[in-house]
Structure formats: structure tokens, C-alpha cells
Amino acid sequence: MKELRIHGRGGQGSVTAAELIATAAFAGGSYAQAFPAFGVERRGAPVQAFVRFSNEKIRLRSQIYEPDYIIVQDSTLIHSVNVFSGMSGEGIAIINTERKKNYDLPAGAKLIVIDATQIALEEIGLPITNTALMGAFAAASEEITLEALKGAIEERFPGKLAETNFAAAKRAYSMVAEGAV
Amino acid sequence: MTLQIMEGSIAVAETVRLCRPQVISAYPITPQTHIVEGLASIVADGRLDAEYICVDSEFSALSCCIGASAAGSRVYSATTSQGLALMGEVVFNAAGMRLPIVMSIANRAIGAPLSIWNDQQDSIMMRDSGWLQFYAEDNQEAVDLHILAYKICEDHDILLPAFVCFDGFILSHVFEPVDIPSSDEVDKFLGPFAPYQRLDVKDPISFGMYATPEYYLEFRYEHDLAVYRAADAVSRYGKAFGEMFGRDYAALVEGYKLEDADVAIVAMGSICGTTKDAIDEMRAEGKRVGLLKIRCFRPFPSTDIAKALAHVNTIAVLDKNVSLGAKGAVAIEVKEACYGSCIPVYDYILGLGGRDVCKQDIKKIVELAEKGTGDMFYGLREELL
């Protein structure tokens, strides 16, 4: 079983990201489970969402403390939340930021820094970063395919919105796949 | 079987649609779930022909259900936490009038202090109300138990309302694969609601009338008998459900690696999933630990429990509720069920108000039980005391 923890702020679509990633994983034949950290949801407050991936039915219901993957939607969270908590040296961290810094990552963990905000502004016209980060996650983790992600996005968003969101996901996917970040 | 991935609340809403309630009444205040929101959309979109009654409170919500059920309709409601507390008087009335109402409880804590998070205090608070109570381990069970509940409740030998309890947030807000049965199959299993008696202006009767001391005791006795009788109906229809849908619910309690266990954990709801994973790990270390899951809490399957636990050395009960000044409700009743057996039964009150429970916690509890330490709140933050 693999586990993903998404860190974001209320309103950034972290829960939607978790659900769409789980939907894409399920479409690809995995058993998947997605759920939010049950906090007091307020716009701008730190939030978490979780995804589990497995070949078997998932029975575990606790929150995720030792993630294989993390996604950070807003790098300013790193000052107040220990986003790398519980990560092993084999983990992958995907951070949305325009400026790469020295992060306190566990030794050996893979770091992917991507300016998802810029991608979102260009492709969607709004600083909604979750779909670009889903694309980056697909390329980095290979837990989900780009095609399955497309299906999940199209299922959730209507017409044009699905198109622009997938464009953001695809661009981030390509950047990570090509090692351009 | 076709698995689809969706949120627990939506899976329940879609299942309720298949049960074809004619009247739905609910009050969508926080804390609620997406169930009633989902059903409101389903009715508005014309996917279910039902009267959706918006009301001013939970008290009114269940009152509407009483009226509609007495008039001969299949009815549905959902609530949780304070909503259920506010319904209290009506909860007892619905049961006393022997109306087969099915209501989802997305289990949550009760204030004060204010909490929107999960535990099972809300439905446990209503354990003496004469409703049947089922607890789901996962969203598949939540789906299936709604269909099964209507079948059991509407049986003319039973005629009782039922709570289908599934852990708030932990199941209600989780996206996971579920098999939503086909509409044809559910129609075949349930059939249309055939009321035993109903309000009819041409043939007037009364529901919930006065019972003077000459009559009240007998009403309660008959009600008690009906709740006990429901155990057999659960088994019978649970088996029939299995034959039709491939998932058997004949057992009111279900063992997991219990046959050769030295230590038995007893639990209800979603914590059973985490417990099973913990048991697999403890088994790999050579510890003989098993689980007894209670799926049906009312009627309480005392005999089944005593039988299932007869061979173990130690029993650890996980209670996501507490009867303050006594113990957890499940432990109190498990102790009663095991009376005379000399097997020690230890109670662990945990997970209240949404405190997370991990595999490690289950392992620690087993260690405590083996040492004879129990009847305690587990996981207290000493620095706060």
C-alpha cells in the first residue's frame, strides 16, 4: 500500500485533488481511498487530504502519518506545518513554488519543485493549482496515468473547465516526465 | 458486482434512492452530511419520485416522517450528533408507534464541548429508544444495511424503525469503491411498502394514543419482544440479501481470526477495519489476537457474543462512547453477555470527538489487556489533565 498526503490551504482544492487522484487510481485498476483531514475548514487555513493506493481492499481508517508521497500546494505552509513529517528517504515530495529553497527533506527523498501557480494562471486563468499538481504527481509517482487523470477531471468539471484544468495537468505532467523541473 | 468510487454519503444517498422512499424529511444543519443534499438533488432531478419535505428542525424532520409513515408511506431521514439529540422525544415516539422508518446516523460526538467529529455517542444515547441499530464497518456495509434495514423493519412481525450507523467523516466523507446494487434487484428484494395498518379517513385509527397505567406496561413488553424478534429477521433477511447480492449479513456479529484467538477485541463500526490490519500484523509476530465485530447492536446479540468469545482468555472492548459514571456502552453489555464465564472483559474508551485511532493504538490496547490493565480512557494527553 502507498500513501499520499496533500497539504494546502482551505479553498485550494486539496480535497478535490485527493478525490480525483483516487478516482484516477481506481480507474487504473487499483483500490483507492481518499479522505480529508477532518479539520475546521476555513478559507486560507492549513488543510490536509489523504489518498491510499493498494492492490487489495483498504481497511485502514487512520490518518496518514508516514506518507510515501506528499504534495504541498502552498510553500508558505512549510513555515508553519511540518509537511515532511513521517516521510521516508524513499518518498517523493512535490512542492508548488516559484523559488526553490533548501527544504528539510529526509535524506534520499526525491524533491520536485514546480511553479504550479504560474501554470494554472496561464492555462486556467486562475491560481487554482491542484490539477497541475495532480499532473506532476502522476508523472512522479506513476500511481496514476495521465489518461486516467483526464477521465477523472472530465467527470468532475464541465466542458471548458475540464479542458483548461487538464491542460494544466498535462503541462505539469510533461515537465516532470521530461525532468524539466 | 460493479464497483464505483464515490463518497460514502453519496453512496448512501444513491442507495436510499433505490429503496424508493415516498417521503424524505431532513434538516440540513451542521453537522449533517452530503446524504440529504444528495437526495435533494436526486429528487429535484426527477431520479426519485418522492416528497422532499424541508423542515425547521430535526424535531420536525422526524415528526414529518412519523406522519408520513403512519399514512402508509415508506420514509427516510438522516441526522447526526446534536440533530439526533434534538429529535430525542420523536425518536421514542416513532418506535413506540411501531413505524418502520429508516434513518442514517453519520455518527458524531455530542456537545458540550462542541465537536463536529466522529464518535458513536449520538446513536448510543438512543440505545433504549426501541429502534434497531446497525453499525457499518465500511461504505459497502453502509449501503447494504440500508436496503436490509427496510426489509427487516417493514416485516409485519417486526414493525420497528432502524438506525443505520456509519462513522461520521471516517466513512461519510471517504471516497472509496462501493457496489451500488441495481435498481431491479433492490425492487425485487424489497418490493413496495405494505403497511400493516395506516391512517385512513374512511377507517379511522389512532397512533401513539394515551396508555394509562393499565396498558402502558404491555405496550413496552410487546415493543421489547419485537426488538428481540428482529434478531431472527436480521439473520433470515441477511441471508436472503447474500443470496441476491452476494454479500451475506446473516450474522449479527462477525469474527475475524477469532477461532484460535487468546485475546479478542470487540468493536463496532469503522474501527474494525483498522483493527483487522493491526491483527494481521500482530498475528505475523505470533500473537493470537482476533476481532468480534458487532454489526447489530439492537437487538443486542448476547448469546452470539458469549458463544463467539467462549474460548478466549481476554476480551478488550473498544468503546467510541461512554456512559459517564459507568463504562462504555458496548463493554457494559459484553460483560453482561459473558457473565458467569470468568473471562476478564476490559473496556477502552477511545476515539471520542474525532481522536484518531491507529494500528499502533490497537496493539497497545492488546498489550494492556494482556497485562490486565483496562476499564480506562485510552490515549489521554496527560499534559492536559
Contacts between the chains, C-beta under 8 A, distances in Angstrom:
chain1	res1	chain2	res2	distance
A	18	B	175	7.4
A	19	B	7	7.6
A	19	B	175	4.9
A	22	B	5	6.2
A	22	B	175	5.1
A	22	B	176	7.8
A	23	B	5	5.5
A	23	B	175	7.3
A	26	B	3	7.8
A	26	B	5	4.2
A	26	B	177	6.0
A	31	B	177	6.3
A	32	B	5	6.6
A	32	B	175	7.5
A	32	B	176	7.2
A	32	B	177	7.4
A	33	B	174	6.2
A	33	B	175	6.8
A	33	B	176	4.7
A	34	B	174	7.1
A	34	B	175	4.0
A	34	B	176	7.7
A	35	B	169	7.7
A	35	B	170	7.7
A	35	B	173	5.9
A	35	B	174	4.3
A	35	B	175	6.8
A	36	B	169	7.9
A	36	B	173	6.1
A	38	B	116	7.8
A	38	B	117	5.8
A	38	B	118	7.5
A	38	B	169	4.4
A	38	B	173	7.1
A	38	B	354	6.0
A	40	B	116	7.9
A	58	B	176	7.0
A	58	B	273	8.0
A	59	B	138	7.4
A	59	B	272	8.0
A	59	B	273	3.5
A	59	B	274	7.0
A	59	B	276	5.2
A	59	B	277	5.5
A	60	B	273	6.3
A	60	B	274	5.5
A	60	B	277	5.0
A	60	B	359	7.1
A	61	B	167	7.9
A	61	B	170	5.3
A	61	B	171	8.0
A	61	B	174	8.0
A	61	B	270	4.8
A	61	B	271	7.0
A	61	B	273	5.2
A	61	B	274	4.9
A	61	B	357	7.8
A	62	B	274	5.7
A	62	B	356	5.4
A	62	B	357	6.2
A	62	B	358	4.2
A	62	B	359	6.9
A	63	B	356	5.2
A	65	B	358	7.3
